[in-house]
Amino acid sequence: MPEYREVLANVYTVQRWLQDVYRPNQDSALCLQALWVDSTNSEQKNAKSRSSQEAQGLTYRLNSGSTIQRGSSGSQQPVWPHKDGHPVQSLDGMVLSSIKATPRMVVINLETIVLQVRLHTHVVSQVYTRSQWYDEIAMVPKVTRVFRVAIALDFGNWVVAFLSADNIWTPYWSQPSDPLPVYHPDVYHDYPAFVGYMANAIWDCLGPLKPNRGKKEDTEKLALNWVRENVGGVGMYMSEEIFYLAGLSPFISEYEFFSCPSRVARFCEAFWTLAEHAHKALSTLLEPCYEGYVLAPTEGHRLRYTRWLYVHAKKQVVMSLRMKSLRNNYLAVLSTDNQHNDSDRPRQVRSSSCGLYDVFEPTYIKPALEKPGFSLARYIFEPTTVPASVQVGPEDPLMEVYHELVATGLLPRTPLSTNLKPAHYSPICLAESDMNAARINTSLWLCKSVISQKPVWSILPPFPAHLVERSHHLDMPLSLLPSRRLFEHADDNARNVQSFQYIVSNSKKVAIGPLEYCAIGRRLYRGGCGKEKPQ
């Protein structure tokens, strides 16, 4: 899934150009004149004219007779503009007026129609001059330039292109007056709606209508995977970053996540914190990386992104002493009772009841805790007591859903634990200098039992088999428990070669983040000009 920062970066690239060329009442420079795409391999092979640009593997213009579609399997959409289910006859009247980001989409307003571009893995926007577009992109075979033109909007003197590693992206066309075809609440711009979305997810996971309730699950369901698949703007690495800031183990289950109000609140506040930082600081990261309007970061520019990362693809993490103390205690609990084999150990619920406290440092989410208006801070540090008869309204969606779960007997009426260590947070937030007092190594965990499970970067190990989630009875036979996702600890070499710094400095691969795409510009320097005058 696309990450929140990457979507913002794609929009920023186009916005900075649009601000320069836009002239009130002079929109001729922004009239859409053509749409360009690269063919898929099968489309190229089946091209009717062997002399066509499509057949030669070159970018080609679409017309109203085009029937090509793009998107993931089973959900493909037409690339040529459609209204009311039918292709438009021409691009007349389509004028670029604005571009904005939603958590997973880039929304392009063309006045008479709206194009919503769903970004999949490694899609980047670039703005080219006419000569750059023809000489360096359109007339270069796709196998030579490696990346694919997902779609390019031709405005005459300028071309706004969305470039992809694999031609996988999804277009959605709609009318300006209609709701967007795909919507995810934005954690930063509409925080109450985002929390409401999470409250609905709690009910879907824990409520009485959950599919297959009471049946044995084939494989344990990790909360980390759920947020990657269902939360707009949260993909492979943002999920690990948010879990780290929220003090959540990446190995907790969906039930352990959703049944704890403190954990859900910490997730929401941590995501808001990262989103706020992106909105405030992304332009500072990106601006030095442009040549004209083309995003062309150097290796030095790319390495600066490591300062934005906490745990993903990092070999070491810095933290406060009290956070390190919590981690040491966490590891001690996981390693106790070593005289037993895993299958012989007395089973326990993995929670604060056995001394397993979440490794959480509130200072990381200080911006969220101090923001005015809608806040979830009250859920974080104190056990949540759900009132038995008090009317709860939609202005407090978390309390509303937990009230319903308690009323239906799906959660206990006793206060819902925070899984935080009591009396550990005084003061709640530390001075900035205290946040760099300790340094520990990260670990990379590889899953061998489930092929689709992505590797996990973390400061915490997986749970041993004798520690089970609360939703499973302690006397339940192991054969009835969901199959565990078996993670192996990657050795130092395997971890190092997958680190962000190694990928950028020692390989031709791309890492993660808004500067890591196969279609970023490459700076070429004339001999004797030095690096101040790139060609």
C-alpha positions as CSV (number, residue, x, y, z in Angstrom):
1,M,0.0,0.0,0.0
2,P,1.2,3.6,-0.6
3,E,2.6,5.3,2.4
4,Y,1.2,8.7,3.7
5,R,4.5,10.6,3.1
6,E,4.9,9.3,-0.4
7,V,1.4,10.4,-1.5
8,L,2.1,13.9,0.0
9,A,5.4,14.0,-1.9
10,N,3.8,13.1,-5.2
11,V,1.3,15.9,-4.8
12,Y,4.0,18.4,-3.7
13,T,6.0,17.7,-6.9
14,V,3.1,18.7,-9.1
15,Q,1.9,21.6,-6.8
16,R,5.2,23.4,-6.9
17,W,5.1,23.4,-10.7
18,L,1.4,24.3,-10.8
19,Q,1.9,27.3,-8.5
20,D,4.6,28.6,-10.9
21,V,2.6,28.2,-14.2
22,Y,-0.9,29.0,-13.0
23,R,-2.2,32.4,-14.1
24,P,-5.7,33.6,-13.1
25,N,-8.0,33.7,-16.2
26,Q,-5.2,32.4,-18.4
27,D,-5.8,28.6,-18.3
28,S,-4.6,27.8,-21.8
29,A,-1.3,26.5,-20.5
30,L,-3.2,24.0,-18.4
31,C,-5.6,22.6,-20.9
32,L,-5.3,18.8,-21.2
33,Q,-4.2,18.0,-24.7
34,A,-3.4,14.3,-24.6
35,L,-3.0,11.2,-22.3
36,W,0.0,9.0,-22.7
37,V,0.7,5.5,-21.4
38,D,3.1,2.6,-21.7
39,S,1.7,-0.7,-22.9
40,T,1.8,-3.9,-20.8
41,N,3.9,-6.7,-22.3
42,S,0.7,-8.5,-23.6
43,E,-0.7,-5.2,-25.0
44,Q,2.6,-4.6,-26.9
45,K,2.6,-8.2,-28.2
46,N,-1.0,-7.9,-29.4
47,A,-0.7,-4.4,-30.9
48,K,-2.5,-4.3,-34.3
49,S,0.1,-2.3,-36.1
50,R,3.6,-3.6,-35.7
51,S,5.0,-0.2,-36.7
52,S,3.1,1.6,-34.0
53,Q,4.7,3.2,-30.9
54,E,2.8,0.7,-28.8
55,A,4.3,-2.3,-30.6
56,Q,7.8,-0.8,-30.4
57,G,7.5,-0.4,-26.6
58,L,7.3,3.3,-26.7
59,T,4.9,5.6,-24.8
60,Y,1.8,6.2,-27.0
61,R,-1.3,8.5,-27.0
62,L,-4.7,7.2,-26.0
63,N,-7.9,8.1,-27.8
64,S,-11.6,7.7,-27.1
65,G,-11.5,4.2,-28.6
66,S,-9.1,3.0,-26.0
67,T,-10.3,0.1,-23.9
68,I,-7.2,-0.5,-21.8
69,Q,-7.6,-0.8,-18.0
70,R,-5.3,-0.7,-15.1
71,G,-5.4,-1.8,-11.5
72,S,-4.9,-4.9,-9.4
73,S,-6.4,-8.2,-10.5
74,G,-10.2,-8.1,-10.2
75,S,-10.5,-4.4,-9.7
76,Q,-9.3,-2.8,-12.9
77,Q,-10.6,0.5,-14.2
78,P,-10.5,2.3,-17.6
79,V,-7.6,4.6,-18.2
80,W,-9.5,6.8,-20.8
81,P,-11.9,9.2,-19.1
82,H,-15.4,7.9,-18.6
83,K,-18.7,9.6,-17.6
84,D,-21.7,7.7,-16.5
85,G,-20.0,4.5,-17.5
86,H,-19.2,5.6,-21.1
87,P,-16.0,7.0,-22.6
88,V,-15.9,10.7,-23.3
89,Q,-15.4,11.6,-27.0
90,S,-12.6,14.2,-26.4
91,L,-10.5,15.9,-23.7
92,D,-12.1,19.3,-24.6
93,G,-12.8,21.4,-21.5
94,M,-10.5,19.5,-19.2
95,V,-8.3,22.1,-17.5
96,L,-6.0,21.4,-14.6
97,S,-7.2,23.5,-11.6
98,S,-5.9,21.7,-8.5
99,I,-4.3,18.6,-7.2
100,K,-4.5,17.2,-3.6
101,A,-3.7,14.1,-1.6
102,T,-5.9,11.6,0.2
103,P,-4.2,8.9,2.3
104,R,-3.9,6.5,-0.6
105,M,-4.7,8.7,-3.7
106,V,-3.7,11.7,-5.7
107,V,-6.8,13.6,-6.8
108,I,-6.5,15.7,-9.9
109,N,-9.3,18.2,-10.6
110,L,-9.7,18.9,-14.4
111,E,-12.7,21.1,-13.9
112,T,-15.1,19.0,-15.9
113,I,-13.9,15.7,-14.5
114,V,-11.8,14.4,-11.7
115,L,-9.0,11.8,-11.9
116,Q,-8.2,9.9,-8.8
117,V,-4.9,8.1,-9.1
118,R,-4.4,5.2,-6.7
119,L,-0.7,4.8,-6.1
120,H,0.7,1.3,-5.8
121,T,4.2,0.3,-5.0
122,H,6.9,2.7,-6.3
123,V,4.8,5.2,-8.3
124,V,6.3,8.7,-8.5
125,S,5.1,11.9,-10.2
126,Q,7.4,14.0,-12.3
127,V,6.9,17.2,-14.3
128,Y,8.8,17.4,-17.6
129,T,9.3,20.1,-20.2
130,R,8.2,19.2,-23.7
131,S,11.8,18.5,-24.8
132,Q,12.5,16.4,-21.7
133,W,9.4,14.4,-22.3
134,Y,10.1,13.6,-26.0
135,D,13.8,13.1,-25.8
136,E,14.2,11.4,-22.5
137,I,10.9,9.5,-21.9
138,A,8.5,9.1,-24.8
139,M,11.0,8.2,-27.5
140,V,13.0,5.9,-25.2
141,P,11.8,2.2,-25.2
142,K,10.4,1.1,-21.8
143,V,13.0,-1.7,-21.6
144,T,15.8,0.8,-21.9
145,R,14.5,3.3,-19.3
146,V,13.4,0.4,-17.0
147,F,10.4,2.2,-15.5
148,R,6.9,2.5,-17.0
149,V,4.7,5.5,-17.8
150,A,1.6,4.6,-15.9
151,I,-0.2,7.8,-17.2
152,A,1.1,11.1,-18.4
153,L,-1.1,14.2,-18.7
154,D,0.1,16.3,-21.6
155,F,-0.5,20.1,-21.2
156,G,1.5,21.1,-24.3
157,N,4.6,22.8,-23.0
158,W,4.5,20.6,-19.9
159,V,3.8,16.9,-19.2
160,V,2.8,15.6,-15.7
161,A,3.7,12.0,-15.6
162,F,3.0,9.2,-13.1
163,L,5.8,6.6,-13.4
164,S,5.7,3.1,-12.1
165,A,8.1,0.2,-11.7
166,D,5.6,-2.4,-12.9
167,N,2.7,-0.5,-14.5
168,I,0.4,-1.3,-11.7
169,W,-1.8,1.6,-10.6
170,T,-5.5,2.3,-10.6
171,P,-7.4,5.2,-12.2
172,Y,-10.8,6.4,-11.0
173,W,-12.8,8.9,-13.0
174,S,-15.7,10.9,-11.4
175,Q,-17.7,14.1,-11.7
176,P,-16.5,17.0,-9.6
177,S,-19.9,17.1,-7.8
178,D,-19.8,13.4,-6.9
179,P,-18.1,11.8,-3.8
180,L,-14.7,10.4,-4.5
181,P,-14.9,6.7,-5.7
182,V,-12.4,5.7,-3.1
183,Y,-12.3,7.3,0.3
184,H,-10.1,6.9,3.4
185,P,-10.4,9.4,6.3
186,D,-7.2,11.5,6.7
187,V,-5.7,11.1,10.1
188,Y,-4.4,14.7,10.0
189,H,-7.1,16.7,8.2
190,D,-10.1,14.9,9.8
191,Y,-8.9,13.2,13.0
192,P,-12.4,12.6,14.4
193,A,-13.5,10.8,11.2
194,F,-10.3,8.7,11.4
195,V,-11.0,7.7,15.0
196,G,-14.6,6.9,14.0
197,Y,-13.2,4.6,11.2
198,M,-11.0,2.8,13.8
199,A,-14.1,2.5,16.1
200,N,-15.9,0.8,13.3
201,A,-13.0,-1.5,12.8
202,I,-13.0,-2.5,16.5
203,W,-16.7,-3.5,16.1
204,D,-16.0,-5.5,12.9
205,C,-13.2,-7.4,14.7
206,L,-14.7,-8.0,18.1
207,G,-18.5,-7.6,17.5
208,P,-21.0,-10.4,17.3
209,L,-21.2,-10.3,13.5
210,K,-17.6,-11.0,12.9
211,P,-17.3,-13.6,10.1
212,N,-16.4,-17.1,11.2
213,R,-16.8,-16.1,14.9
214,G,-16.2,-19.2,17.0
215,K,-14.4,-21.1,14.3
216,K,-10.7,-22.1,14.3
217,E,-8.6,-19.6,12.4
218,D,-6.0,-21.1,10.1
219,T,-3.3,-18.6,11.0
220,E,-3.0,-16.0,13.7
221,K,-3.9,-12.5,12.5
222,L,-1.4,-9.8,13.3
223,A,-2.6,-6.3,14.0
224,L,0.4,-5.1,12.0
225,N,-1.0,-6.8,8.9
226,W,-4.5,-5.5,9.5
227,V,-3.3,-1.8,9.6
228,R,-1.2,-2.3,6.4
229,E,-4.2,-3.6,4.6
230,N,-7.0,-1.4,6.0
231,V,-5.6,2.0,7.1
232,G,-5.1,4.6,4.4
233,G,-1.5,5.8,4.2
234,V,-0.1,2.9,6.2
235,G,2.1,0.5,4.4
236,M,5.0,-1.8,5.1
237,Y,7.3,0.7,6.8
238,M,4.9,3.3,8.2
239,S,3.2,0.5,10.1
240,E,6.4,-0.4,11.9
241,E,7.2,3.2,12.6
242,I,3.7,3.8,14.1
243,F,3.9,0.7,16.2
244,Y,7.3,1.7,17.5
245,L,6.1,5.2,18.5
246,A,2.9,3.7,20.0
247,G,4.8,1.2,22.1
248,L,3.2,-1.8,20.3
249,S,4.8,-5.1,19.6
250,P,4.5,-5.8,15.8
251,F,3.6,-9.4,16.9
252,I,0.4,-8.7,18.8
253,S,-2.8,-10.1,17.4
254,E,-5.8,-8.1,16.1
255,Y,-7.7,-9.1,19.2
256,E,-4.9,-7.8,21.5
257,F,-4.9,-4.6,19.6
258,F,-8.6,-3.8,19.3
259,S,-9.6,-5.0,22.8
260,C,-7.3,-2.5,24.5
261,P,-8.5,1.2,24.2
262,S,-5.0,2.4,25.2
263,R,-3.4,0.6,22.3
264,V,-5.9,1.8,19.8
265,A,-5.5,5.4,21.1
266,R,-1.7,5.2,21.0
267,F,-1.8,4.0,17.4
268,C,-4.1,6.9,16.4
269,E,-2.0,9.5,18.2
270,A,1.3,8.1,16.8
271,F,0.0,8.1,13.3
272,W,-1.2,11.7,13.7
273,T,2.2,12.7,15.0
274,L,4.0,11.2,11.9
275,A,1.4,12.8,9.6
276,E,1.8,16.2,11.2
277,H,5.6,16.0,10.8
278,A,5.2,15.1,7.1
279,H,2.9,18.1,6.5
280,K,5.3,20.5,8.2
281,A,8.7,19.1,7.2
282,L,8.4,17.3,3.8
283,S,9.0,20.4,1.7
284,T,12.3,21.0,3.5
285,L,13.3,17.4,2.7
286,L,12.3,17.6,-1.0
287,E,13.3,21.1,-2.2
288,P,17.0,20.4,-2.5
289,C,16.3,17.3,-4.6
290,Y,14.7,19.1,-7.6
291,E,16.4,20.0,-10.9
292,G,13.9,22.3,-12.4
293,Y,10.7,20.4,-11.7
294,V,12.2,16.9,-11.9
295,L,12.8,15.1,-8.6
296,A,16.5,14.1,-8.9
297,P,17.9,13.4,-5.4
298,T,21.6,12.6,-5.0
299,E,22.9,9.8,-2.8
300,G,23.4,12.4,-0.1
301,H,19.9,13.6,-0.3
302,R,18.5,10.1,-0.1
303,L,20.6,9.3,3.0
304,R,19.1,12.2,4.8
305,Y,15.8,10.3,5.0
306,T,17.3,8.0,7.6
307,R,16.7,10.9,10.0
308,W,13.0,10.5,9.4
309,L,13.1,6.8,10.4
310,Y,12.9,5.3,13.9
311,V,13.1,1.6,13.5
312,H,12.4,0.4,9.9
313,A,15.6,-0.5,8.1
314,K,17.7,1.0,10.9
315,K,20.5,-0.9,12.5
316,Q,20.3,1.0,15.7
317,V,17.7,2.9,17.7
318,V,18.2,5.7,20.2
319,M,15.8,6.0,23.1
320,S,15.3,7.2,26.6
321,L,16.6,5.3,29.6
322,R,13.1,4.5,30.9
323,M,12.2,3.0,27.5
324,K,15.3,0.9,27.5
325,S,14.3,-0.3,31.0
326,L,10.9,-1.3,29.8
327,R,12.4,-3.2,26.9
328,N,14.9,-5.0,29.2
329,N,12.0,-6.0,31.5
330,Y,10.0,-7.2,28.4
331,L,12.8,-9.4,27.2
332,A,13.3,-10.8,30.7
333,V,9.6,-11.9,30.9
334,L,9.8,-13.5,27.5
335,S,12.9,-15.5,28.5
336,T,11.8,-16.8,31.9
337,D,11.1,-20.4,32.7
338,N,13.7,-21.7,30.3
339,Q,13.8,-25.1,32.0
340,H,10.7,-26.0,30.0
341,N,10.3,-26.7,26.3
342,D,7.9,-24.3,24.6
343,S,5.2,-27.0,24.5
344,D,5.6,-27.9,28.2
345,R,5.6,-24.4,29.7
346,P,2.6,-23.4,31.7
347,R,0.6,-21.1,29.4
348,Q,0.0,-17.5,30.3
349,V,-1.9,-14.6,28.8
350,R,0.6,-12.2,27.3
351,S,-0.3,-9.0,29.0
352,S,0.5,-6.8,31.9
353,S,-1.0,-9.5,34.2
354,C,2.3,-11.5,33.7
355,G,4.5,-8.4,33.9
356,L,4.6,-7.9,30.2
357,Y,4.3,-4.1,29.8
358,D,4.2,-2.3,26.5
359,V,7.5,-0.6,25.6
360,F,6.1,2.9,25.2
361,E,7.7,6.3,25.4
362,P,5.0,9.1,25.4
363,T,7.5,11.7,24.4
364,Y,7.5,10.4,20.9
365,I,3.8,11.4,20.5
366,K,4.1,14.7,22.4
367,P,2.7,16.7,19.5
368,A,-0.5,14.6,19.5
369,L,-0.9,14.7,23.2
370,E,-0.6,18.5,23.2
371,K,-2.7,19.3,20.1
372,P,-5.9,21.3,20.7
373,G,-9.3,19.9,20.0
374,F,-10.1,16.2,19.6
375,S,-7.7,14.0,21.7
376,L,-7.4,10.4,22.9
377,A,-5.0,11.1,25.7
378,R,-7.5,10.1,28.3
379,Y,-7.6,6.5,27.0
380,I,-3.8,6.1,27.0
381,F,-2.6,6.2,30.7
382,E,-5.6,5.1,32.7
383,P,-7.6,1.9,32.5
384,T,-10.9,2.5,30.6
385,T,-13.9,2.1,32.7
386,V,-17.0,1.7,30.5
387,P,-20.2,3.1,32.1
388,A,-23.0,0.6,32.5
389,S,-25.9,2.9,31.7
390,V,-24.6,6.3,30.6
391,Q,-25.7,7.3,27.2
392,V,-22.6,7.5,24.9
393,G,-22.8,9.6,21.8
394,P,-21.0,9.6,18.4
395,E,-18.8,12.5,19.6
396,D,-16.8,9.8,21.5
397,P,-16.7,6.9,19.0
398,L,-14.2,4.8,21.0
399,M,-16.3,4.9,24.2
400,E,-19.4,4.2,22.1
401,V,-18.0,1.0,20.6
402,Y,-16.5,-0.3,23.8
403,H,-19.8,0.4,25.6
404,E,-21.5,-1.8,23.1
405,L,-18.9,-4.6,23.4
406,V,-19.2,-4.6,27.2
407,A,-23.0,-4.4,27.0
408,T,-23.1,-7.5,24.7
409,G,-20.7,-9.4,26.9
410,L,-17.9,-9.5,24.4
411,L,-15.6,-7.6,26.7
412,P,-15.4,-7.7,30.5
413,R,-17.1,-5.0,32.5
414,T,-13.9,-4.6,34.6
415,P,-11.7,-1.6,33.7
416,L,-9.9,-2.4,30.4
417,S,-6.1,-2.5,31.0
418,T,-3.7,-0.1,29.3
419,N,-0.9,-2.7,29.3
420,L,1.4,0.1,30.5
421,K,3.6,-0.1,33.6
422,P,2.0,1.8,36.5
423,A,3.8,4.9,37.9
424,H,6.4,4.7,35.1
425,Y,5.6,8.0,33.4
426,S,6.5,10.9,35.6
427,P,6.8,13.3,33.9
428,I,4.8,12.1,31.0
429,C,7.1,13.7,28.4
430,L,10.8,14.0,28.7
431,A,13.3,16.7,27.6
432,E,14.7,16.2,24.1
433,S,18.2,15.5,25.5
434,D,16.8,12.5,27.5
435,M,15.5,10.9,24.3
436,N,19.0,10.0,23.1
437,A,20.4,8.5,26.4
438,A,20.3,4.9,25.3
439,R,21.2,3.0,22.1
440,I,20.2,-0.5,21.2
441,N,20.4,-2.7,18.1
442,T,17.3,-3.5,16.0
443,S,16.4,-7.0,14.8
444,L,15.0,-8.1,11.4
445,W,12.6,-11.0,11.7
446,L,11.8,-13.3,8.7
447,C,8.7,-15.4,8.5
448,K,9.2,-18.8,7.0
449,S,5.7,-20.2,7.7
450,V,3.6,-17.7,5.7
451,I,5.0,-16.7,2.3
452,S,3.0,-13.5,2.1
453,Q,4.3,-12.2,5.5
454,K,6.7,-9.3,5.0
455,P,9.9,-9.1,7.1
456,V,9.5,-7.2,10.3
457,W,12.0,-4.6,11.8
458,S,11.6,-4.3,15.6
459,I,13.3,-3.9,18.9
460,L,11.2,-6.7,20.3
461,P,11.1,-10.4,19.5
462,P,8.1,-12.6,18.7
463,F,6.2,-14.2,21.6
464,P,7.1,-17.7,22.7
465,A,4.4,-20.4,22.2
466,H,3.4,-20.5,25.9
467,L,2.3,-16.9,25.9
468,V,-1.1,-16.7,24.3
469,E,-3.6,-13.9,23.6
470,R,-6.5,-13.3,25.9
471,S,-9.1,-14.5,23.5
472,H,-7.8,-18.1,23.7
473,H,-8.5,-20.1,26.9
474,L,-5.4,-21.2,28.7
475,D,-6.7,-24.8,28.8
476,M,-7.4,-24.9,25.0
477,P,-5.5,-27.7,23.3
478,L,-2.7,-26.4,21.1
479,S,-4.2,-28.1,18.1
480,L,-7.2,-25.7,18.3
481,L,-5.1,-22.6,18.4
482,P,-4.4,-20.7,15.1
483,S,-1.2,-21.7,13.5
484,R,1.6,-19.4,14.7
485,R,3.5,-17.3,12.2
486,L,7.0,-18.6,12.8
487,F,9.6,-15.9,12.6
488,E,13.4,-16.4,12.4
489,H,16.0,-13.9,13.6
490,A,18.0,-12.7,10.6
491,D,21.7,-12.8,11.1
492,D,23.7,-9.6,11.1
493,N,24.7,-9.8,7.4
494,A,21.1,-10.3,6.3
495,R,20.0,-7.5,8.4
496,N,22.7,-5.1,7.3
497,V,22.2,-5.7,3.5
498,Q,18.5,-4.8,4.0
499,S,19.2,-1.6,6.0
500,F,18.3,1.7,4.4
501,Q,21.9,3.0,4.5
502,Y,23.3,-0.1,2.8
503,I,20.7,-0.2,0.0
504,V,21.3,3.5,-0.8
505,S,25.1,3.4,-0.5
506,N,26.0,0.0,-1.8
507,S,23.4,-1.1,-4.3
508,K,21.4,0.1,-7.3
509,K,18.1,-0.8,-5.6
510,V,15.6,1.6,-4.2
511,A,14.8,1.7,-0.5
512,I,11.7,3.2,1.1
513,G,10.5,6.8,1.4
514,P,9.6,9.7,-0.9
515,L,13.0,9.8,-2.6
516,E,13.2,6.1,-3.5
517,Y,11.9,5.4,-7.0
518,C,13.2,3.7,-10.1
519,A,12.0,6.8,-12.1
520,I,13.8,9.6,-10.1
521,G,16.0,11.8,-12.3
522,R,19.7,11.2,-12.6
523,R,22.0,14.2,-12.5
524,L,24.6,14.3,-15.3
525,Y,27.5,16.7,-15.1
526,R,29.5,18.2,-18.0
527,G,33.2,17.7,-17.7
528,G,34.9,20.6,-16.0
529,C,31.6,22.1,-14.8
530,G,31.7,20.5,-11.4
531,K,28.5,19.7,-9.5
532,E,27.1,23.2,-9.6
533,K,26.0,23.0,-13.2
534,P,24.3,19.7,-13.9
535,Q,23.4,18.9,-17.5
